[in-house]
Amino acid sequence: MPASLTGRIVGAFALLAIALWLAIGATMFVVLRGLHADATSSSLADIAQTLAVRIRAAAVDREVRQVVNQIRNEVAGSGVTIQLLASDGTTVEIGATDPEPVEPIVIPATSKIGDTLTGLAPFTDGDQHDWAALVLRGPNAAAYRAVLLSTVDSSGAAALRDVTRTLPIVILATVLVGAPMAVLLSRSVARPLDRLRGRLGELVDPLRPPAEPLPATGPREVRDLTVRVNVLGVELARTRARESELLADLRHDLRTPLTVIGGYATALADGTATGEAAERAAAAIVEETARLERLVGELGAIDRIRTGTDMLRLEPLDAGAVLAATVERFAAKAEAAGVSLGLGASAARPDGGPLALAADRLALDRILGNLVDNALAVLGPGGSVRLEARAVRDAAGVAGDSIAFSVVDDGPGFPPGATDRAFERFYRGDVARSGSGSGLGLAIVRELARAHGGSAIAENLVPHGARVSVVLPVAPPLVAPPVASAAPPATDPRPAAS
């Protein structure tokens, strides 16, 4: 089988054409053979009718034999033999040595004088003969009943000659029409595929700039594939741009601690830092090293969450109890920062019962911890942070019953346009809202929410302040949905700021 698509299409057309030629040739042969056989039988019948008058004029059998032999001599060399048939279908001896039918040719008793019968039968010469029998007497005739004319069947050879003369014309017409069609069809498919192959080669080359989308031409399947490749190219360009931004931000985040560590290490090594200065240098090195470890650990945490290697361990939880535990956990840190931390007005279920859901306790603690950490980082003394939870349904792109956990602060809020990008890795609309300076705190929040089948939303409050919420389904799906951009809430999952 040819390796190229064009070769396969042309080969398929060639095989189809050959099969068509064979079918046409066989059909023509069968039809033409029948026509030639019918023509021969009709010709014999016409000859028999012209001889009938002469044969009937003979008064006695001897005269009939003489007339028949005379006619035989007249048609000698034409390939036609003339014989008499008895009532039982056997030939009557008239002194001729012509081939005879192998089996008797029986004349039906119902045949009338003057009727002509035709057919095909094997003769003693080993050939098939076309024959025509003209009925001369009734079924009870004693000597003979009919005259038999026969000739070797040449309908097959004649039909074959006609086919060999006609089939080349059919083949030529098929080639003239089919070959351009095969070429055009192969090009209509091969050219778009060649463009797709070239474009895929461009996409895997990171040094090539983004190219214009390919035109969607060719068959429907090729057009669909072209559209998908165009979408792939756009998404790959976006991914590379985000990757460049990520690497730039990562270099920025690594450069500061490395600069601090390197500077203080040099001061310790050359003896510049001594006494209290040495202690401060050592403390700074420890602090920046811890920051680097935290950065690397959070990067690994995001990848593990996205790939599913960190499996969730779901358990029934009381939303109010989780919020109360978070407030208690961060109470000392909030007090040290001079920030008021407490529980807001949480809405209970319609039946008055507690807000319950199935979630991973460690993951939920980390979500709330990162949100509280970010809020405390942006606030100065005198600020306030409150934690809330409420039951929602079909909110923030999460189908069914859900619970919205919110952390609200009265700080300056997010910069304009930053709420849509707040959960991106290393995004720094406000350096203070970067989760202990790593720029990954909110990214981890979003990934953990998605792992539960939920979503995360950030918004500014009026006149000032911010609210960051995580909407988690009451009963998470068994398999977390694929990562997708967080949709804006269909309804506001949180109470208005007081």
N, C-alpha and C positions, 0 to 999 in steps of 0.2 A: 504494500500500500504506500502511495506517495507520502512523503513527510510533510509537504506544504499543503495548506488549505486549498490553494489554487489547483494544485495537482490532483487533490482528491475530488474537487468539484468537476474538473475536466474529465477525470477518470470515471466518475459516476455518470456523467453525460455520455461518455463513450460506451460504457457498458449498457446504458439504457438504449442508446441508438442501435447497438448490435442486437440486443434483444428485440427491439422494434423491427429491425430489418428481417430477422429470422421469422418473426411472427407474420410480417407482411408477405415475405416470400412463401411461407408455408400456406398461408391463406390463399394467395394468388394461385399457387400450384394446385390446390384442391379444387378451387372454383374453375380454373381454366381447364383442368383435366376433365371435369364433369361437362363443361361446355363442349370440349372437343369430342368427347364420347357421344354426347347427344347429337352433335353435328354429323358424326360418322353414321350413327344409327339412322338419322333422318335421311342421309344421302342413300344408304342402302335401301331404306323403305321407298324412296322415290324411284330408284332403279327397279325395284321389284314391281312397282305399280306399272312402269312402262313395259315390263316384260309380261305382265299378266295377260294382256290381250293375245299375244303370240302363243303363250302356253295354253290358254283356254281354247284356242282355235284347233289344237291337235285333237283329233277324234278318238284315237286309241292310245293306250299306254306307250306303245312302241313309238308312235309319232311324238308323244310328249318327251320321251327320252332323247329322240333325235333333235327336237327343238332345243331342249336344255343343253345338249352337247354343242349344238350350233352356237347357242348364246355364250357358252363357256369359251369357245374358240374366239368369239368376237371380243370378249372382255379380257382375254389372256394378256398378261403383262400389267394389268391394272391393280393386281393384288386382291381382286374380288373373286371368291369361289362361289359356284352355284350348285346346289344339290336339292334333291327331293326328300321330303320327310313323310314317313308313313304315319298312320294314325297313332301309333304308340310312341312316336317321337324319334325313332331310329331313322337313319338315312337309307334311301332306296338305292340299290346298286344300279349305276348307269354307265359303268365302265370307266369312271374317273378315278384318279389317284390323289385327289385333293385331301387335305387334312379333314378329319371328321370330329364332331363333338365327342368329348370323352364320355359324357353322360347324355342320355336321350333328352332332346328338347321337346317336351310334351306340349301339345297344342290343347288348350282347354276345350272341353266339349261345348262350352257356351259360345265359342268363337264362331263368327259368321263368315260366309264366303266373302272375300274382299278385305277382311280385317288384316292389319299388319301388326305383328308382334316384334318387339326389339329386346335385346339384352346383351349380356356379356358372359362368356362361358369359356372354359379351357378346352383346347382342341388337341388332337393327337400329335401335333407338331411341337407341343410343349409351350405354346404361346396362348395368351388370352385373345379371344376373337370377339369383335363386335358382330352381332348378327341381326338379321331382319328376316322374319318368316311371313310370307304372304299366303293366306288361307285360300285354297282353290276349290276344295270339296268339303262335304259335310263330315261329321265324325265317324260315319260308318263306311267311308271310302275303302275299297279293298286294296288298291295298289299304292296310291300316294294321297296325301291330303294337302300338303303345302310345299311351296318352293322356298328354299333356304339360301340366303345370300350372307356371306361372312367375309371379314377381312381382319388381318392382325390388328389388335388394339395398339394404336400409336398415340393415344391421347396423353399418356405420361410424358413421352419424349416431346410432343408438341407443346404441352404445358410448360415443360422445363425450358424449352427454347424461348417461349414467350416471357417467362420469368427472368431469364438471363438477359433478355433485351430490355425489360422494363425496370428491374430492380436497380441497376446502376443509376437510372434517373432518380429513383426514390432516394438512393444513398446520397447522390450529389445534392439533391434538394435539402435533405436532412442536415448534411454537413454545412451547407451554405447558411441555413437558418439556425441550426443548433450550436455551431461553433461560436459565432458571435454572442449568442445568448449565454453560453457557458463562460465565456471570457468576461462579459459584462457582469454576470452574477458573481463570479469569483472576485472581480475587482471591487464590486460594491460591498463585499464583506472583508476582503483582504486589506484594502486601503485603510478603512477605519481601524482595523486591528493593528495594522502597522503603526498608525498614529498613536494608538493606545500603548503599544509596546515602546515606542519612543518616549511617550510621556512618562510611563512607569520608570524607564531608565533615568529620566530627568528627576523624578521624585526621589529616587534613592540617592541622588547626588546632593549632598548637603551644601555644596558650593554654588549650585545653580540658583538664581533668583526665581521667585514664583512666576509661572508662565500664565498666559491667558487661557481660559477654559477652552477645551476642544469643542469643535462643532459636533452636535449630535446628528450624525448622518448614518446611512446604512439601514439594515433591517432593524426591526423593533428591538430584538435582543441586544444587538450591538449598540443601539442608541441608549438603551437602559444601562449597559455596561459603561458607556462613555460618560453618562450622567454620574454614575457612581464613582468613576475615576476622578471626574472633576470635583466632586464633593470631597473625595479622599485628598486631592491636592490642596483644596482650601483648608481642610482640617489639619493636614500635615504642616502647612505653612503656619497656621495658628499655633500648633503644638511647638514648632521650632521657635516661634517668637516667644511663647511662654517659657520654653526651656532656656532661651537666652536671658530672659528677664530673671528667671529663677537662679541661673548661674551667677548673674550679675549681683543679685541680692545676696546670694550665698557668699560670694567673694567679699561683699561689703560687710556681712555679719561676721565673717571669719577674720577679716583684716584687723578690726579693732582689738579683739582679745589677743590675737597673735602679736600685734604691735606692743600692747601693754606687757604681755608675758616676756617678749623679747627684750624690751627696754629694761624692765626690772631685773631680768636674768643677767643682762650685761652689767648692770650696776652692781649686782651681787658678785659677779665673777671678777670684775676689775677692782672691787673694794670701794667703789664710789659710795655705795649705800652701806652705812654702818650704824650700829645702835638701833635707835627707834626707826630710822629710815629703812634699815634692813628688814625690820619687822613689818613695816608697812609694805615694803616691796614683796615680801613673802606672802602677806595676806592678799595683796592684789593678784599675785600669781595664782594662788589657790582659788580666789573668786572667779578670775577669768577662765581658769581651767574647768571649774564647775560649770560655767556658762557654756563653754564649748561642749562638754559632755552632755549637757542638757539639750543643746541644739542638735547634736548627732542622734541622741536618743529619741527626740521628737520627730526628726525626719524618718527614722526607722519605724516609729510607731505609726505614722501616716501610711507608709508603704505596706506594713503588715495589715492594717485595717482595710486598705483598698484591695489587697490580694486575698483577703479572707483567711490569712494564716493565724490571725488572732481571733479565734472563735468566741462568739458571745455565749455567756452562760446565763440564760434567762431564769428569772425567779420572780414571784409575785412581790410587788413593792407598793408601799403607801406613799403617794407623792408628798403629802404633808410631812410625814416623818423624815423623808429624804431631805426636804428643804430645811427642816429644823436641825437635822444633823449637820448640814452644810454651814448653817449660821453658827452653830456651836464650834465647828472646826476652824472657822476663820474669825471668830470673835476677838481673839487676842491680837491677830494681825491688824484687824480693823481698828481696834482700840489704840494700838501703837501708832497708827497713821492718823488718828483723830477723826476717823470716819464712823458714822452711825450705820450699823449693819443690823437688819432685822427682817421679819417676815411681813409681806404685804397682805392685802385682803385676798385670800384664795377662795375661789368659787367651788363649792361642793357639788356632788352629783345631784340631779333633780330629786332623787329619793332621799337626800340628806346623808347618804353614806360617804365614806372616805373615797378620795380619788385613788383608785388602784390601777396598776398596769403591770405587764410582764416586761422586764428589762434586765440588763446586766448591771448589777449594783456598782461594780467598780467603774464601768464605763460611764454610768450616770453621775457618779461622784466626780469623775474627771471632767465631764462636761460642765457641771455646775462650778467646780473648782476653777477651771480656766476662765469661765465667765466672771466669777467674783474677783479673781486675780486681776483681770483686765480692768474691771470697774474700779478696784482699789488703786490701781496704778495711775489712773487718770485723775483721781480726786485728790484734793488737798484737805488739810484739816477743816472740819466743819461740813464736809460733804456727807451724803447719805446714799446707801445702797439698800434696796429691798428685793426679796425673792418672792415670786408668786407662782401659782399653778392654777390652771383652770381646765375644765373639760370642754373640748371643742369637737366638731364633726365636719369632715371634709374640708379641713383648713390647710393652707400652705401646701397644697398638692398632695396631702396625705389622706387617702380615702378612709372613710369609716370613722369610728370613735377614736379620739386621740386626746392626749393631755399636753398642754403647752406650758413648759417651764420657762419663766422669764426672770431676767436679772435687770433691774431698772436702777439707773443712777442719775444724779442731778448735775453731772459734769457738763463740759462744753459740747458734748455730742460728737458725731462723726463729721469730718469735713464734707463739703458738697460733693456728691457723686461717689462717696466712699462706701455707702451702705451696700451697694451691689457688689463691691470687691472686697469687703471686709474679711471674707472667709478664704481668700486666696493665700497661698503660701508666700510668706515674706512681704505681703502687701503692707505698706506703711503710710496709710493716710494720716495716721497719728501714731507716732512712735510709742506713745504710752499705752496704746491698745494692741500690743504685740505679744502678750503672754510672756512676761518676764524677759522681754527684750529679744526673744527668738524669732518673732514674726510668725510663729507656727501655732500659737494657742488656739485661735479661732479656726484655723484649718483643721486641727484635730477635732474640734467640736463638731464641725460639719461632717467629717468622715465618720465619727462615732454615731451621729444622728442618722446618717444614710445607712450605716450598717444595721440599724434597728428598723429601717424602712421609713424613717422620718426625714425632717428637713430642718434647716436653721435659717433664721431671718434676723436682720439688723435694721434698726430704724431710729431716727431722731425724734425727740419729743419737743413740744412747744410749751414754754418759750425756750427751754434749754434742757439738756439731758439726753440720754440714750436708753434704748431698750433692746436687748438681745434675747431672742427666744429660740427654744428648741421644741419642735412639735414631734412627739413620739406616739406611735399607734398603741392603743391599749393592748392589742394582741399582735405583735410583730409577725411578719411572714416568716416561714421556715427558712427561706433563702433570701438574703438581702438583695434588693433590686440593684441593677447596674448603676454606676455613678453617673449622675446627670446634673445639669445646672439646677440650682434650687429655684423653684417657682415662687412667685410672690403669693402671699396668703390670699385664699379666696375670700375669707372673712378674717377680721382682726382677731387673732387668737388670744389677745391679752387685754386686760382692762385698761382704760385710759389712765394716764398718769395723774396723780393727785397733786 
